[in-house]
Amino acid sequence: MSTPDAVDALKRLGLSNYEARVFVALQRLGTGTAQAVSDVSEVPRSQVYGAADDLVERGLVELVASSPKEYRPVSLEAAREQLTERLARERDRAFENLAELRTETEDPSSGGAVATLRGRQPIDDRIGDLIRAAERRVVFVAPESRSIPSSLAATLRERAAEGVAVGVVTAEASERERFAGDPVQVFVMDEDNPADFAGRALMIDDDTVLLSVTTDDAVGEEAMWTAESSIGRILAQFMQSGIDSGTGRNEGR
């Protein structure tokens, strides 16, 4: 990594431009006076003092008792710990403030609007949130075993154990074994089922629906969802019709 890259990385971790440049210069020097740091970092000497003193307060640099005074960096492990803890504190403070600003009417789990999501992890997180919010019923259409990561499988089991009617619709018979002994009903749709799997789908309490499709780009998956809405009720009826058709066909064999 070049010096500019190291400086940019430290700035992303919360250091100012001068702090980052001084810290990188001290890594090269080991110990240095303000003048030596200025020569290496190209930070004006008058600005080195302030940046170095700020780094001392952050616990990233030590002040050496000498004349003229010198500075030396703490170990990289200690610096990593300090910056990690600082980022964690700032993260917690930011989300605490956001939580205070957020109102009941701004709860994204309700309200009737249609929202979109991109990326597997955000979609998994939203599916988990919707399952946990279910009051009566959950139907999860998941074509493959990997469509249900272990975290979502655990959430399905938990809600089923709490009395919510949980059903999984899949194309893989192995899912029956996965949920064997759990109060989760598994429906296996085979190749003769007239409805093709376009992606994952989730129905909650007959009025909340999430539909996703896989994509060929780096995102991997896109989804739309709506909670407690008229469009959610319409989509839920379509989903139920397809499920009834497929499961009825299988049961008729």
C-alpha positions in Angstrom: 0.0 0.0 0.0 1.3 3.4 -0.9 1.5 6.4 1.5 -1.5 8.1 -0.2 -3.5 4.9 0.1 -2.6 4.5 3.8 -3.6 8.1 4.4 -7.0 7.7 2.6 -7.7 4.5 4.6 -7.0 6.3 7.9 -9.3 9.1 6.9 -12.0 6.7 6.2 -11.5 5.4 9.8 -12.2 8.9 11.1 -8.8 10.7 11.2 -8.4 14.1 9.7 -6.1 14.7 6.7 -3.3 16.1 8.9 -3.7 13.4 11.6 -3.6 10.6 9.0 -0.5 12.1 7.3 1.3 12.6 10.7 0.5 9.1 11.8 1.8 7.6 8.6 4.9 9.7 8.8 5.5 8.4 12.3 5.2 4.8 11.1 8.2 5.6 8.8 10.2 7.5 11.4 9.5 5.5 14.5 10.1 8.5 16.7 10.3 12.1 15.4 10.2 15.8 16.2 7.6 18.0 14.7 10.2 19.2 12.1 11.1 15.6 11.1 7.4 14.7 10.8 6.8 17.8 8.7 9.6 16.9 6.4 8.3 13.4 5.8 4.6 14.2 5.8 4.7 17.6 4.1 2.4 18.9 6.8 3.4 22.4 7.9 5.3 22.2 11.2 2.9 24.6 12.8 0.1 22.1 12.0 2.0 19.0 13.0 1.9 20.0 16.7 -1.9 20.2 16.7 -2.4 17.0 14.7 0.1 15.1 16.8 -1.4 16.3 20.1 -4.8 15.2 18.8 -3.4 11.8 18.1 -2.0 11.6 21.6 -5.5 12.3 22.9 -6.9 9.5 20.7 -4.3 7.1 22.2 -2.6 6.6 18.8 0.6 8.5 19.6 2.9 8.9 22.6 4.6 12.1 23.6 8.2 11.6 24.4 9.7 13.8 27.2 12.6 15.4 25.4 13.7 18.8 24.1 12.5 19.4 21.5 9.6 17.2 22.2 9.2 14.1 20.1 6.3 11.8 19.1 6.1 8.1 18.5 3.2 5.9 17.4 1.7 3.2 19.6 1.9 -0.4 18.2 -0.3 -1.1 15.2 -2.3 -3.6 17.3 -3.0 -0.9 19.9 -3.9 1.6 17.1 -6.2 -1.0 15.5 -8.0 -1.5 18.8 -8.4 2.2 19.5 -9.8 3.0 16.0 -12.1 0.0 16.2 -13.5 1.0 19.6 -14.0 4.6 18.4 -15.8 3.4 15.3 -18.1 1.2 17.4 -18.8 4.1 19.8 -19.7 6.4 16.9 -21.8 3.7 15.2 -23.8 3.2 18.5 -24.2 6.9 19.0 -25.4 7.4 15.5 -28.0 4.7 15.7 -29.2 5.7 19.2 -29.8 9.2 17.8 -31.6 7.8 14.8 -33.8 5.6 17.0 -34.8 8.7 19.0 -35.7 10.6 15.9 -37.7 7.7 14.4 -41.5 7.8 15.1 -44.1 5.0 15.2 -45.6 6.0 11.9 -42.2 5.6 10.2 -41.9 1.9 11.0 -40.8 0.4 7.7 -42.5 -2.9 8.6 -45.9 -1.4 8.0 -47.7 1.3 6.1 -48.8 -0.1 2.8 -46.1 1.3 0.5 -44.2 -0.9 -2.0 -40.4 -0.9 -1.3 -37.5 -2.5 -3.2 -34.3 -4.1 -1.9 -31.1 -5.1 -3.6 -28.5 -7.7 -2.4 -28.9 -11.1 -0.7 -28.1 -10.0 2.9 -30.5 -7.0 3.0 -33.2 -9.3 1.5 -32.5 -12.0 4.1 -32.6 -9.4 6.9 -36.0 -8.1 5.7 -37.4 -11.6 5.4 -36.3 -12.3 8.9 -38.0 -9.1 10.2 -41.2 -9.9 8.4 -41.3 -13.4 9.7 -40.7 -12.2 13.3 -43.6 -9.7 12.8 -46.1 -12.4 11.7 -49.1 -12.9 14.0 -50.9 -15.9 12.4 -49.3 -17.3 9.3 -46.0 -17.5 7.3 -45.6 -19.1 3.9 -42.1 -19.1 2.5 -41.5 -20.1 -1.1 -37.8 -21.1 -1.3 -36.8 -23.1 -4.4 -33.5 -24.4 -3.1 -31.9 -25.3 0.2 -29.6 -22.3 -0.1 -32.7 -20.1 -0.4 -33.2 -20.6 3.3 -30.0 -19.8 5.2 -29.6 -21.2 8.6 -30.5 -18.0 10.3 -33.9 -17.9 8.5 -34.5 -21.6 9.1 -34.0 -20.9 12.9 -36.5 -18.0 12.7 -39.0 -20.2 11.0 -38.7 -22.8 13.7 -39.0 -20.3 16.5 -42.2 -18.7 15.1 -43.7 -22.2 14.5 -42.9 -23.1 18.0 -44.7 -20.0 19.2 -47.9 -21.0 17.5 -47.6 -19.3 14.1 -48.6 -21.5 11.2 -45.4 -21.8 9.2 -45.2 -23.4 5.7 -42.2 -23.8 3.4 -42.8 -24.4 -0.3 -39.7 -25.8 -2.1 -38.5 -27.9 -5.0 -36.1 -29.9 -2.8 -37.3 -32.9 -0.9 -34.3 -32.6 1.4 -36.1 -29.7 3.1 -38.5 -32.2 4.7 -35.5 -33.8 6.5 -34.2 -30.4 7.4 -37.4 -29.5 9.3 -38.2 -33.0 10.5 -39.4 -32.8 14.1 -40.2 -29.1 13.8 -43.8 -27.7 13.6 -43.0 -26.4 10.1 -45.1 -27.8 7.2 -43.0 -28.5 4.1 -44.6 -28.7 0.6 -42.4 -30.2 -2.1 -43.3 -29.0 -5.6 -41.9 -31.3 -8.4 -41.2 -30.7 -12.1 -44.8 -31.4 -13.0 -46.0 -28.5 -11.0 -47.4 -25.9 -13.5 -46.0 -22.9 -11.6 -42.3 -22.3 -12.2 -40.1 -20.9 -9.5 -39.1 -17.4 -10.5 -37.3 -16.7 -7.1 -38.1 -16.5 -3.4 -41.5 -15.4 -2.1 -42.8 -14.7 1.4 -46.4 -14.3 2.5 -47.2 -13.0 6.0 -50.8 -13.0 7.5 -52.4 -12.8 4.0 -51.6 -9.1 3.5 -47.8 -8.8 3.5 -45.8 -10.1 0.6 -42.1 -10.1 -0.5 -41.1 -11.3 -4.0 -37.5 -11.7 -5.1 -35.7 -12.7 -8.3 -32.0 -13.6 -8.9 -29.9 -11.3 -11.1 -26.9 -11.8 -13.2 -25.0 -8.8 -11.9 -22.9 -8.4 -8.7 -26.0 -7.6 -6.7 -27.3 -11.2 -7.1 -30.9 -10.7 -6.0 -33.6 -8.0 -6.1 -36.8 -7.9 -4.2 -40.0 -5.9 -3.7 -42.2 -6.1 -0.6 -45.3 -4.5 0.8 -46.8 -4.8 4.2 -50.5 -4.7 5.3 -51.6 -3.2 2.0 -54.3 -3.8 -0.6 -51.6 -4.8 -3.1 -50.2 -7.2 -0.5 -53.6 -8.8 -0.2 -53.9 -9.2 -3.9 -50.5 -10.7 -4.3 -51.1 -13.0 -1.4 -54.2 -14.3 -3.1 -52.2 -15.0 -6.3 -49.6 -16.8 -4.2 -52.2 -18.8 -2.4 -53.8 -19.8 -5.6 -50.5 -21.1 -7.0 -49.7 -22.9 -3.9 -53.1 -24.6 -3.7 -52.8 -25.6 -7.3 -49.3 -27.1 -6.9 -49.9 -28.8 -3.6 -53.3 -30.2 -4.7 -51.7 -31.6 -7.8 -49.0 -33.4 -5.7 -51.5 -34.7 -3.1 -53.6 -36.1 -5.9 -50.9 -38.6 -6.9 
